[in-house]
Amino acid sequence: MDGASSSSVFGAKAKAPDSGSPLRGVRNDEKGVIGKYMAVFLACALTLIAKNAFADAPPQISPAKTMAQAGMIDIRSLAPDIAENIHYAGSDNFTGAPVPGYRAAKCFLLKPAAEALARVDEALRAQHLALKIWDCYRPARAVAAFVRWTHNDDTRTKPEHYPNVDKSKLLGEYIAPVSGHSHGATVDLTMMQCDAHGRHCKPLDMGTHFDMFDPRAHTDSPDVTAAQRANRQRLLHAMAAQGFGNYPAEWWHYTFTMHPQPATLYDVPVQ
């Protein structure tokens, strides 16, 4: 209904009160009450129209130049021993090269998300389990680099990352042109089993590795074993206990539920 007039929204063109008005025959004292209700209805309708008109407006990139200005903190300031392997800071990722925006292998998140993630790791350690982080906040320039990669003819990583999908199909279905990671409340991770002393931790078998663009990576995929599905569910429940929701197409992808949910994108380099 973008650009529609109020008359087209409500149906037939409004008539003047002296030529078939819908208030004709209504007492004057009632007209004031009805008029107020109609005014409220009109205001609500126009609000909905405006909301719909701007629903597809592109998200704005924050002018923040530092992590402090963006309100983000290093997860290791809260959980010093949390395991990390930030793939996009090196060449071990689906692009086959270090990704622009990653100047260091660190995990930054908005403070509430970082605090919640630290609580997840603490709770798991009491069960001789632990988290291993693969990615957290992702600069907008990194996402733009992903999009550019989908349009080139480099398929070196196909056997490992998208063996059953044509590269031309990755954008949109598997690689988003605007990533939730750039809001600062999304994390990619797995879970590890540790010994009785909380050391010598090894990743649990989840059925696929990180950034496997394939239906097998769907959290509830029927193509993984019962043990692999159980491991995914353990991670799901541990994250949900602290307010993280899973993206069903990627068993490793979780977003912290904030109120309100972050709407601004960030492009501060990870360093």
N, C-alpha and C positions, 0 to 999 in steps of 0.2 A: 504493500500500500504506500510505498515511498512516493511522495509528491502528490498524494491524493488530497482533494479538498475535503473539508468537514462534511459537505453535503453528500459527496459520493461515499463517504465512510458510513453515514447513517442511513443511506437509501435515497428516497425521493427528495427533490429540492424543497427546502423549507418554504412554507407559505406565510404570507402576512396574516396577522391575527384577524383582520377583517375580511379575509377571503378563504375561509375553510380552515382556520387555525385549529390545531389539535386541542387548544385550550378553550375553544368556543363552547359556551354552555357551562363552563366551570365557574363557581363562585369566585369573586375577587380575592377572598381570604385564602382560598385553596390555590389560586394561581401563584401566589408568592412561594408557598411550600414546594409546589411542583417545579417552579422555576429554579429554585435552589438545587433540587435533586438533579434537574437537567444540566445545570451549570457544573455540578460535581462530576456527573457522568461524562460531560464533554471534556472537562479537564483531565480526567483519568484516561479517556480514549486518546486524547492528543498526546499525553505522556507516553502511552504505549506505542503510538505511531512514531514518535521521536526516537524512542528506544530501539524500535525495529529498524528505523532508518539508519541508525549509527551502529547497529549490532556487528556489522562486518567491517567497521573501521579498523585500520591496521594498528597494532599495539605500538606504543611509543617507547623509544629507547631513552633510558635515563641519561642525564648529563653527568652522572657521577664519574669521577676520574680515579677514585681509589676504592678499595674494598670497604674502608671505614665509611666513606660517603654513601656507599650502597647499603650499608647496614649488614654486611656479611663478615663472618669470622671463619678462621681456619678451624676445622673440626678437631685438630690435634691440640688446640688450646683448651678443649674440654675433655678429650679422650686421647691422651698422649700416646697410648699404645695401640690405637686402632690401626688395623692393617690397610695399606693402600697399594694399588697398582694402577696409576692413572694412565690408561692406554693412549689417550690422545696427546700426551706430552712426548710420546716417542713414536716409533714406526710400527709398533704392534697394534694396528687397528685396521679397520676396513678400507681406509684410504691408502695404507702402506707408507705413510709419512707422518712426521709431526704436524699437528694441526695448528693453524694460525690462532693466536690468542692464548695458547698454552706455553708460557715461558718457564713454568715450573710444574712439577708433579705434585700438586696440592689439591686438597678438597676444601672449597669455600661454600658456605651456605648462609642464608639469612639466619640471624641468631636464633629465632624460635625453632627453625628446622634443625639447626645444628644441635641445639639442646635436646630435642626429641631424639635425634639419631644417637647421641651419646647415651641416652637412657636405654635405648634398644641394646646397644653393645654391652652396657653394664648388666642388664637383665640376662642376656645370653651367657655372659661369662660365669654367672652363678650356676649355669647348666653345663659348663665345660664346652661352650660354644663361643663363637665370635664372628664379627662381621669382617668382610674384606671389600673395600670400596674401589670401584672402577672409574666412576665419574660423578661429579657433583654439579656445581654451577658451571655453566658452559657459555662463554662469551658469544654474543650475536655474530661476531665475525667468524667464529668457528663454524656455526651453522651455515653461514653463507658459503664457506669453503666446502662444506658437505654437498650443498646444492650444486656448486660448480663441478665437483668431482663426478656427480651423477651424469653430467653431460659430456665428459671426456671419454676416450676410448681405452682407458687403462683398466684392464680386468685381471690384474695380477692376483688380487685377493679373492677372486670368485670361488675357487675351490674350498676355501676355509670359511668365508663369510656369507656367500649367497649361491651355493652350488646348484640349487634347484629353481632359481629365480633369475630372469633376464635383468640385466643392469638397468635397462630402460624402465623397468617397473618399480624400481626402488623408491623413487621420489614420490612422496605422498603416502604410499602404502607402508613403507618402512622408515623412510627418512623424511621428517617433517621440515617444511621450509621455515617454520617458526617453531622453535623447540621450547617446551616447558622448562627445560634445564636453564634457559636464559633468565628465568624469573628468580632463580636462587633457592628454590624449595624442592628440587627433584634430585634424586640420587640413583645411581646404578651400582648394584652390589650383589654379593653372594654371602653365603654363610659357611663357616668352617667348624670342624670338629677338633677340639683340643684334648690334650691329655689331662690327667687328674690334677696337674699343677697349673693348668691354663697355658701350657707351652706346646711347642711342636704341633701347631694347628695346621690342618690340611682341609682344603675346600671340599665340601660335600658334592656328590655327583648329582648335578641338576639336569642332566640329559643333553645340554648344549653348552657351548661356551658363550661368553659375552659378545654381543653384536652379531648373533647368528640370525640372518634375515631368512627365516624359514618358519612354517607353521609349527614345527617341533618346539620352537621357542615360546609358543603361546603357553601361558601359565597352566591352563587346564588341558593341554594337548593330550589326546588319547594315544599318541605315538611314542610316549616315553614309558619306562618301566614303572611298576608300582612303587619301588623304592625311590626313584627319581621324583615321582609325583609327590610322595610323602615329604621329601626334602624341600620341595617348592612350597608345600603347605606349611611346613614349620617356619620357613622364612616369612611367608605371608602373614601368619598369625603373630609372629614376633614383631613385625613392622606395624601391623594393624593395632596392636596393643598400645602404641604410642602415637597413633593418629596418621599413619602413612597408608595411602591407598595405592594399589597396584594397577599398572597399565596391562590389561589382559594379553596383549600381543607380545609382551616381553616380560618374562618371569623375573628379571633383575631390576625392573624399572619401578620406582616408587616416588610418590609426591606427597609431601606433608600438607595436611589440610589446615589452612590458616583462615582467620576471620578478620578482615576479608582476605580472599585469596589474592596473591600478588598478581598485578596486571601489567606492571612495567617490565620491559626487557632491559638487561644490562649488557654492556660491552667492555667492561673493565678487564684487562688481561689478567690471567692467573699467573701470579709471580710471587 
